[in-house]
Amino acid sequence: MANALATSTAINAFCASYFATTPNIYVGFNRKKPPSETNCPYIIIIPEPKTEGLQVDEQVYNFTIGFAVLGGSSSTSGKIVTQTGLILCNQFGQLIYKALATAGNYPIYKMDYAVDDYAMWPQAIGQMDIEIRAAIAMGGDLSY
């Protein structure tokens, strides 16, 4: 997963265009000292519970992807004020989803997705909770 995100041409081009850098990618992170605005843009891969074994019909893998861009700006058109960071964060998240959906041998079974521009201001953050289901097969591998 981390390699698919790190080598995504679309993600790298988007980040270079809007932030003049490529994203930092973390597999896990220190919850007491999470990435800050100086680390933006970034992607965090957090492995979650999985279901495997002889008594299951399919293996289930869950993980969370956190992502953030430096927000804090807005644009105004008439009486409409748009938080630009929120829009960029959503675009970043969609590129991450697309990169993950096309990587590996197993399709994404389910994804819950949200973006937020106030919880970690001035970072605009997003989170997707992803579930992958795989039929039991000998020799399969899912790496983070």
Sequence and secondary structure as in RCSB ss.txt:
>XXXX:A:sequence
MANALATSTAINAFCASYFATTPNIYVGFNRKKPPSETNCPYIIIIPEPKTEGLQVDEQVYNFTIGFAVLGGSSS
TSGKIVTQTGLILCNQFGQLIYKALATAGNYPIYKMDYAVDDYAMWPQAIGQMDIEIRAAIAMGGDLSY
>XXXX:A:secstr
 HHHHHT HHHHHHHHHHHSS  EEEES  TTS   GGG SEEEEEEEEEE STT SEEEEEEEEEEEEE   EE
EETTEEEEHHHHHHHHHHHHHHHHHHTSSSS EEEEEEEEEEEEETTEEEEEEEEEEEEE  TT     
